Amino acid sequence: MQIDGAGRVQLVQSMPVLRPDEQVLQLMLDGWRNQQLSRNLRFDTIDQRLRCVKRFLDHVNEDPWNWTPAMVEEFSADLRTVKHVSHSTLRGYHSALRGFTSYSNPDYGWDRICEKYFGTHPAQVFFDWNTAPHVEEYDGRPTKRPYTREEISALFDHADDEVELIGKSSRKGWQAAYRDATMMKIAYAYGLRFNELRHLQTVDFARNPRVREFGAFGICKVRYGKAKRSSPHKPRSVLTVWRWTPGILEDWLANGRGEPGTLDLFPSERGGLVVESTLIRRVRRYCQELGFSEGLDLHSFRRSYATHLLEDEWDPRFVQDQMGHEYASTTGIYQFVSDEFRSSTLRSALDRTVKEAMARRTEDGTS
């Protein structure tokens, strides 16, 4: 047996196959990988899907040509009741596994191979009636929310205090704590996703000729924006909006980053890129130490960015462009406008209505 570049399997006349079940399974996985490569999917996406298939294989302890819908339902029940995975995670498993079983169809010759060696063949076992549908544009957990302005201020102050405390104690970790504190502030300053943040380099900032007061940090060039499926990362430029942002970057470059011999703005202790779990753990610990309620996480900096700009009455289209959203409806997901803002807006509208009514009565009385 051999796999061609398109993922099709072919029988080759040779010596008898030893342990055909293991060889056929490995060839199926290799062929499916080739198929996804030909679709121009990202390598990490392909690897993640392969891991999903292997986890399903470990759970059911059966080869793909023996899978049944009942195994799908048992696996899904385990994910929900034991692993407590999110809706999007469960849907991701189903999508990957459905893609694999779709690949093992007669077009690729797996029916002939499996019939020859096992007397059966793979079949699709992931259907609409036993997999998680995608019916909402946003299916994140409802507990997730942005930071309030008071929480943002308290969190940044706490992060700065931690840097100072570690520095005075002569313990290791001062630079890492300083780096993470700066990353939190820059994530909020530009509304960045973590992958966009970790890939920033010193050359990704430029002057905004229309806003000279920001100096060399008037524009942040995001090169690793969120990509669409089968497409490269989507770059965008984010304009600096808050006056304190350049000072944060200048101080980090002068006193924290040092001379690591790399263009990376936030290098790890070993010289590579910071992994997401590192910053997640620190944000979670600081939030717990400050007694914040649940629902705040690393992505809440991005939620807060959009929310606070809208509360300050920035144009929604401007916020949409800053966030890198193609559709206004996507930006609308992040519009967690606070009750205080809505109440003040309502009060202003009511007061304006009363003034207009009084003005009309005055005009009527004088006419």
N, C-alpha and C positions, 0 to 999 in steps of 0.2 A: 504494500500500500504506500502511496505517496500523495502529498498535497501540492497542488499547483499554486501559482501566485494569486489566483482568484478565490482560493479556499475550497476548490472542488477536490474530492478524493478520487483516486483511480487505483484499480487493482493492477498489480505488477506480478507477472509470473516469476516466482522465485521459490525459495525453500519455504516449508511450512512456517506459519507465524506462531511464535511462542508467546503465551499469555496474551491472546488477542484482545481481551477486555481492556487491559491496561494500555495497549498500543492504540486501539481504536479511540479510547477516551482522550488520550493525549493528542492524537491527530485531529480529533474534533475541536479541541481547545485551540490548537495551533491554527487550524483552518478558520475558526471564528475570529481569531485575532487578525489574521490576514484580511478577512472581509472587512473588519472595522478599520484597519489601516487604509484600505482602499477607499473607504468613505471619508477619509481625512479627519477622523476623530482624534482627539488629543491622546497622548500616551497615558497620562494619568487617568483619563476616563476609561480607556480600554483596560488598564490594570485593575481599576476599581470594579468593573463589571466581571472580570475574570475571578476576582476574589469572591464576589457574590455567588457565582456558580459553584465555586469550590466549597463555600460554606453550606450551600444547599446539598451538595454531594455528601459532605460529612454528616449532615443532619439526617438525610433519608437513607444513607448507606446503600444506595442503589445506583446503577449506571443509567444514563439518560434514556436508553432504549427500554427501560423498565419503569419509568416515571409514570405516575397517575395523578389525576386531579386531587385525590384524597391526600396525597403527599404534600401538595401545594397548600392545602387548607391547614394541615397539621403544622407545617413550617410557619405559616403566617400566624397561626394562633400562638405558637411559641414566641415569635418575635413580639407580639403585642402583650401577652400576659406575663412572660418571663423577662424578656429583654426590655420591655416597655419602650420600644422605638417610636419615633414620631411618625406622623402621617406621611411626611415627605420621604422619610427613610424607607418605610414599608413600600411605598410606591416605587422607589428607586430599585429595591430588590426585585419587585415584580417586573419592572421594565427590563432590567438586565436579563433575567431568567427567560422572559418571553422572547427576547431577542435571540438568545442562544437556542431555544427550542425551534424558533422560526428558521434559524440557520440550518438545523439538522433535518432539512426536508429533501424530497427526491431530486430537486434541482442540483443538489451538490453530491448526489450519489450515495448518501449514507444509508438509504433504505436497502440498497443492494448489498452493501458491506455487512450491515447488521443482520440481514436475513441469512447471509452466507454463514456467518460465524455464530449467531445467537438464535436464529429462527424467529426473530421479531425485529421491529424497527422503531425508531423514535417517532413520537407524535406530539403535537402541540397540546399541552395540559394547562396552559395559562390562558384563561378566557375572561371576558368581561364580568361574568358572574362569580368568579372566585379571586379576583384581583382588585386592588384599590384603585378607584377611578380618580381622575384629576378634574374636579368639578368647580374649584374655586381658583381665582387668580392668585390669591394669597392664602396659604395654609399653614402659616407659622403659628406658634403657640400664642394664645391670647394674653399670656402673662408678660410677654416681651413688650418693652416700652422704652421711650427715651429717658434720659436723665433730665430732671428739672434743672433750672439754672443754679439753684442753691446746691443741688447734688453735684453738679459739674464742678462748681467752685470748691466745694468741700473735698471732692476726690482729688483734684489737682493739688490742693494745699497739702493733703495727706501724703500724696506721692512725693512732693518736694520735701516734706518733713522726714520721710523715710530715707531719702537720699542723704540728707544732712545727718541723720542719726547714724547711718552706716558709716559715713565718712568720719565722724568724730570717734567712733568706736574702733577704727582701724581694721574693721572686718572686711573680708573679701565681698565683692558684690556691689560696691559703690557705683561703678561704671554701668553695670547691668541695670541697676535700679534707676539710674539717671536716664539711660537709654529708653527703658520702658515708660518712664514718666513722660519723656519727650514724645514717644510714639503715641501715647494716649492723647496728648494735646494736639498733635498734628492730624491724627485720625479725626478728631472733632473739628479742627480748623478748616479741613477741606472735605469733610464728609466721605472719607475713604473706606473702602473695604480693606480687610487685612492684607490680602494678596497685593493690592495696589500699594499699600503702605510699605510692606516689607521690601518691595522691589524699587523703591525710590532711590535715586542716586543724587549726588551733589550737583550733577549737570542738568537735573530735571527742573531747575528753577530759573526764571528769567524775569526781566523787568517788564512792567506793564506801562507803556509810554503814556497812557491816559491817567495813571494813578502813580505818580512818581514818589509819593511819600512812603511807599512800600519798598523802595530801593530794589535790590537784586532779587527780592522774593515776592514780586507782584503776581507771578503766574507759576502754578505747579503743573508740570507736564506729567500726566499719568500714562505710562506706557503699557501697563498690564491691566487695563480695564476688563471687566467681565466679558467673556467671549460668548458668542452664540455657538450653538452646536455646529461642529465641523468647520469652525472659522477661527482665525487667529485672534489674539487679544485685541480689544477695541481701545485705541488710545483716545485721550481727550485732554483738554486744558481746563484747569480749575482756577478761577481768579481768586486771589486773596481778598477776603472781605473784612477781617477783623484786624485792628491795628496792632494787637499784641502778638500776632503770628510771626512777623519777621524777627522780633527780639528773641523768641523761643529758638528759632533756627540758628540765629547768629550765636547765641550762647552755647548751644549744643556743639556747633562746629568749632568754636574757639576753646571750650573748656571740657567737653565730654567725649566727643568722638575721637580726639587725638589724631594720630597719623597712622591709620591701619593699613595703608598701602593698597586701598581699594576705593572705587568710586561709590560703593554702597553707603547710603546715608546712615543706616542702622545695622552695622555688621554685628554678628554674634561674637561671643567670646572666642570662638574658634575660627573666626574669619569668614564664615558663610553667612547665609541669610537666617534671620530669626524665624523659628518655627512658631506656628500659631498657638500651640499649647502653652508655650512659655509666657506669652502675654496674657492669655486667658486666665491662667492660674493667678497671676499677679492682680489682674483686675478683680477677679472673684474674691481674692483675699482682702483687698482693700475695701471692697463693698461690704464684706462681712464685718470687718473691723469698724466700719463707720455705721453699721446697723441699718444699711439700706434694705428695702423690701426686695422680694424676689422679682425677677423679670428684667434685671439690668445685666448686660453682658458687654462683650467687646463690640458687637455690632450696634449697641445702643448709642455709641458715639455718632454713627452715621444717621441713626434715627433722630438724634438730638440736633444734629446740624440742620437737617431739613425743617424740623419743627420750629427751631428758634429763629431761623430765617423767615419763615412764614409768619411767626408771631410778631416779628419786627416789620411786617408788611412789605417784605421784598416780593417782587413780581413772581408769581408761580412759574412762569416760563423760564425766568432766570434760574430759579431753584432746580427746575427740571434739567436744564443744560448743565448746571454745576454737578448734579448727581450722575449725569451720564445716562439718563433714561430716554429711550426712544419715544415713549408714550407718556402723556400726562397722567394717565390712569395709574401707571407704575409709581410715579411720584406721590400720587394720592394715598398710596399705602402707608407712606411715612408721615402723613399729615396728622400727627398726634398733637393737635393744638390743645394747649392746656385750658382748663376750666376758667382760670383767671383771665386769659386772653379772650375767650369767648364771652365771658361776662362783661368785660370792659368794652368789647365790640358792640354787644347788645345795648349796654348803657349809653354808648355814644350815639347809636342809631336811634334809640328812644328819645334822647335829649334833642337830637337834631330834628326829629319828627315834631316834638313839642314846640320847638322854636319856629319851625316853618308854619305850624298851625297858628301860633300867636301872631306871627307876622302877617298872615292872611287876614286874621280877625282885625288887626290894626288897620290894614289897608281897606277892609270893608267898612270900618267905622269912619274913616276919613273921607271916603268917596261919596 
